[in-house]
Each structure stands twice: as C-alpha cells, then as structure tokens.
Amino acid sequence: MRRSLVWSVFVVALVLAVSVAGAAEKYKGFERGEALITAKELKQLMDAKDPKLVILAVAKTVDYRMGHIPGAFQIWRPDYEPKKGVEFPYEGMALDREAFQAFVRKFGIDNDSKVVIYDHKYDAPRVWWMFYLYGKTDCRILDGGYPAWKKAGYDTDILAPDLPKKPGNFTATTALPGWSVSISTIWRCKTSGDYQLWDTRGTKEWTGEKLKKGAYAKGRIPWAKRCNWPNFKKPVTEGGKPTEFKTAAEIQKVLDTFGFDRSKQQVFYCQSGVRTTTEMFALYLMGWDPAQLHNYDGSWIEWSYYHKNLPGSGAILCEKCGK
C-alpha cells in the first residue's frame, strides 16, 4: 500500500513537471516569442472582445479591399512617412516623434493598447520598429500575416471599420538611441571592426542589375555583406510569399551560415529601411540585445542620393560605378 502511494505521488509529480516544462516552452523556441502572435491567439482576443485590442493591417488599398481581418485598420507606407521634400529630399524615411504619435492616436491607440500588426509580405516589422523606436515595445506581429489568417479559415471582411470617435492617448517617447542610424554610422562600419553591415536586398539590386523606384543609382555599399530578408521566413502555403518566421533553430542556422557575430553591432540597410526590419525583428526574437541592432533608415535611397548629387566629393562610394 505504501509503495503504491509513493508510486502515485511520483507519477503525479512527473506529470506536473512535464506540464510546467511544456507551459514554459517558448513559441518556436524564441527568447522573445511573445513578440509574435498566432492567428488562433488573435482570434481568441477578438472573440473575447478585448477593449484594448487594436489591429493594424499594413496593406496596399487593393489588398485590403480584397479582404482583411475584421476590425483591422488599414495603413500603408505614405501614411507613416513624411512627404518627399518636407523634411528630406528623398522618400522612405520614418515620421518624427510628434507626427507618429498623432498618426497612431487616430486609431484609438493608448499606451496600454494591445497592438497587433499584420501584413501580406514584409511591412509589419517596419511598423513594429517604429512603435519600438518611440517607446511602445509590446506590439506584436501576426506570424504568417494575412495568409496565416486565411489558412486558419477565419472570417474576413471587405468593409473598413470606422475610426474611433475619441483618439488614443499614446505618448511617444524620445527616439530610442541607435535604433535608427544615419549615414555616419555606415562609414563607421567601414573602418571599425565592431560593426557588421548587412545588405538585405535581392540579388539584382545587390549586383546593380536592377534599380528600384526611388533610388538614384544602382549598386551597393562596398563593405556590406549580403543576407537577403527571406532567409528568415517561409511561406504559409506552398508557392506563397514568405510571411511566416522560421523557428529559432532554423534562424540560428542562417546566422551561423552567414557569419552574424553576436559580439558586434549589427547594421542593416535595404532600399528604404523596410526589409531591414525583418532581420532586426528576427534577431530580436532570438534574444539579441536591442542596443546592438541598428536600422539605416535612409538606406540605399539616401546613399544613392548623395552619390548622385555630390559627385567627386568622396562622400559616397558605389561599387557598381566605382565613383
């Protein structure tokens, strides 16, 4: 009888230990897996009618009107970028603190709002990055984006929700130092062994075969290494766009393959500081110190602008043309 009791206690303890271990398991093995949210978790928040939930669909108008998550507000790049010529002679930069604060308050976003951001390709991390830049560090990205929501079979809508009658009280903080860096940091990457500079663009942009709209020259920053953003994601369905983040183990293999050094400062550039944030977010998920992650917001648009407009100054070097 006593042996049976001891055995029963042991079995119960073992079951509890396994349950606790399972509960403590982080999403996909990420140190900061809470920065992602699954379609199922989002649906549960919506069904509970959580009053603090705000969903932002980072989507072009045509994509949004073809179907979106019910209650999601549409935003797109021109909404959270200053107009060309207002603050900068080129496009693609982030809004300043006051402008970003006014923009997101329109959607009823408070300091304690549960903001969920989703996209159709790679724009959600850019908006997450901007919230983080101005002090709201608890926003979450829908893993898999809209394709994951569709795959789960949940309802969609084609009508846009009305904006709240009362704006939110979100108060943007002073920009987080180093989260966004200028061209001077790119030059520091050339001479300092403490930095790694990553080009997150596609092959043809890297080789100079392709000039995307908005840029002023073809080419790349000569001392950068290339690691294209899709290395960190995978399609939700076969043949689809890569919208779902790979697991921590899979991403670690990518980091090892390309030679990411955790002891160094990581600087990222693309066309306009959007694709960069996919890689920043991936490293954030992996537990990297945010203080060592840096987005060159001006990216290739700014770099190529100065290359074209300051010829012979020695300020800019483009590998494609050698000037």
N, C-alpha and C positions, 0 to 999 in steps of 0.2 A: 504493500500500500504506500509506504513511504517512498520507495523507488519510483512508483508510478507518479506520485505527486511531484517529485523532483524533476522527472522527465517532462511532465506537463508544464512546469514552470520554465524549464529550459526551452521548450518549443515555443511558448508564448513570447519569451524574451527574444528568441531568434526572429520570430515573425515581426516583432516591434522594431528590432534593429534593421531588418530589411526594409520595412516600411519607411522608417526615418531616413535611411540612406537614399531610398527612391525619391522621397519628398525633397531631399536636399540636392538632388541631381539638377544641374543647371541646364537650361534649354540648349540643346545641341552641343553641350559641353563648354559653352562660352562663360567666361568670368562675369560678363555683364549681359547675360542673356535676357535680362528684364527689359533691355532697350528695344527688344523685338516683341511683337505680339502676334499670335496666330489668328487666323480667320475665326476659329472656334471661340477663342477668348474674346475677340472683338464682338462677335455675335452675342455672347453672354452679357457683355456690358450693355449692348443695345437693348436686349430683351429685358434687362433689369431697369431700363430707362434711367441710367445713371445721369443725374443732372449736371455732372461735371465733365461729361464726355463731349469732346469736340473732334470731329473727323475732318481732315483736310485732304482733298483729292488733288494731287499735283498732276494736272492733266490738261492737255490741249482741249479747246472747246469741243471739237468734233468727237474726241474720245469720250469726254464727259457726257455729252448728249446722247451718245450711243448706249450709255448705261453706266451707272455709278452706284456705290454703296449708299443706301437710303440715308438721307440726312447729312451727307458729306457736302462740304462747301468746296467749290472749285477755285483753285488758284493756279496761276501759271507764271512763267519767268518774268514777263513785263510787270507783273503786279508787285514783285518784291525786288526789282532792280531800278535804279534811277535812270531817267531818260538820258540817252547819249547827248553829251554836250552840256548837261546841267551841272554835274559835279566832275565828270570825267569826259575826255574827248573820245572815249571808246565805250562800248556797251559791255554788259555782263557783270558789273560789279554789284556788291551787296548794298542794300539800303543802310543808311546810318541808323544810330540807335533810336532817335526820335521818330523817324519815318517808319521803321519796322514796328515800333510799339504801336503807332497809330494804325498801321495796316492790320495787325493781328487782333487788335481790340474790336475791330468791326465784326468779328466772328464770335464775339462774346467770350473771348479767352481771358480768363483770370489767372492770377499767379498759381492757383492750385487746380487749374483745369487739367483734365486727363486728355492730353492732345495725342491723337493717333494720326499718323501721316502715311498715305499710300500713293503709289504711282503705277505707271504702266511699263516703266523701263528702269530709269536710274535717277530720277529727280527728287525722290523723297529724302535721301540723305542730305541733299543740299539745304532743304528747308529745316531738317533736324539740326544741321550745322549752324544755321542762322539763329535758331532758338537757343542753342547752346552758347553761341557767341555772345548773346545778350542775356544770359543768366537763367534761362529755363532749361534745365538739364535733365528733366524727367519725361520728355516727349518720347513716344515710341513709334517705331516703324512697323507697318504690317508686313510680315515676312511673306514674300511671294507676291506682294502687291495685289492689284485687281485680278490678275489671273488666278491667284490662290483663292480669292473670294468666289470667283465664278466656279472654280473646280469643286469647291465645297458645296455648291448647289444652293447657295443662299440667295434671297431675293435681291433684285437690283431695281433702280429707279431711273427715270429719264427726266424728271422734273427737279429743278433746283429748289432747295429749301429757302424760305425767307430768312434774311439776316435778322439777328436778334434786335428787338426794339431798344434794348439797353446795351451799350458797348461794354466790353470786359474791362477789368482793372489791371491787366498785366502790366507790370512795370519793368521795363528793360533796364538792365544794369549797364555799367560801362563795359565796353567790349573786352572780352577775355584776352589778355595779352598773349600774343603768339599764335592764337587760334587762326588768325588771318595775318599773312605776312606780305610784305612789299617786295619790290624788285631788288632792294638792297640785300635781302636775305638770300636771294638766288645767287648773287655774286659771292656771298659768304660761303655758299655751298661749293663754289669752285676752288676756294683756297683753304677751307677748313676741313680737317678730317673728322670733325664732329657731326657732319651732316651727310645725309643721303638724299639726293634729289631724284624724284620719280616722275616720269612722263607716263600718264595713264591713258593716252590716246591710242587710236587704232594704228595699224601698220602703215597705211598710206599717208597718214598725217605725219607719222614719225620719219618716214623716208623722204617726205617732201613731194610725193606724187599727188597729194590732194590738198587743196586749200578750202577750208570750210568758210562759210559766210561769216563775216565779222572780222576775220583775221586779215592782216595786211601783208603777209609774206608767208612763203612756205618754209618748212624746215623744223628744226628742233633746237633746244638748248644743248650745246655740245657736251657738257659734263653731266647730263642726266642719264639715268638708266631707265629702261622701259619695262613697265609691268602694266599691261592693259587691264582695265577695271573688270571685264568679265571673268578674269581668273578667280574672283572671289564669290561668284554667283553661279546659279544654274537655272535652267528653265523649269517651270512648274509642270508643264506638259511637253511632250516630245515635239520638237520643232518650234517651240515658243521662244520668246525673248528671255534672257537670264534675269529673272526678278527675285529669285529666292536665294538667300545666303547659304553657302555651303556650311558644313559642320565645322566646329573648331579644329578637329583633326585634319580635315581636308584643307582648311585655310593655313594651318601650320605647315603643311607640305608645300604650299605655294610660297610662303615666307622663306622656308628653307631653300627651295629651288632657286628663287631669285636673289637670295642673299640679304634679306632685311636684317639689319643689325639692331637689336633692342637697346644697345648701349648708346646709339646715336640718335640725333634729331632727324625726324622724317618729314620731308617737304614734298608736296605733291602739286603738279600742275597738269592742266589739260587745255581745252580751248578757252573756257571761261570760268573755271573753278567749280564745275558741277560734277563731272565724272570723278574728280579728285576725292570727293566726299564719300564715295562708295568705299574707297580704300581706307580712308580715315575712319569711317564707321566700322569697317571690318576689324581694324586694329583696336579700336575702342572696345568692341565686343570681346576681343581676345584678352582684354585686361591691360593693354598698354597705357602708360601714363598720358593723359590728355595734354600735359605740358610739353610733350615731345612730338606732338602731331600738329603739322602746320599746313594750311591751305594757301597756296599762292593765288589769291582771289583774281588778280589781273590775268594770270596765266598767259597762254600764247597770244591772246588778243593784245594785251598790254605790251608784251615782249616784242611782238612783231610791229606794233605801232611805233615804238621808239626806234626800232631797227630801220623802219622806212622813213621816219620823219627826222632822224638825226644821223644821216649818212656821214660816214667818215669821222664821227665823234669818238669812236672806240667804245661807246657806251653799251653797244649791243653786238652780239656775235651770233650769226645764223649759220649753222653748219652747211645748209643747202647751198647758199651762195658764197659763203666764205668771207663775208664782209662784217 
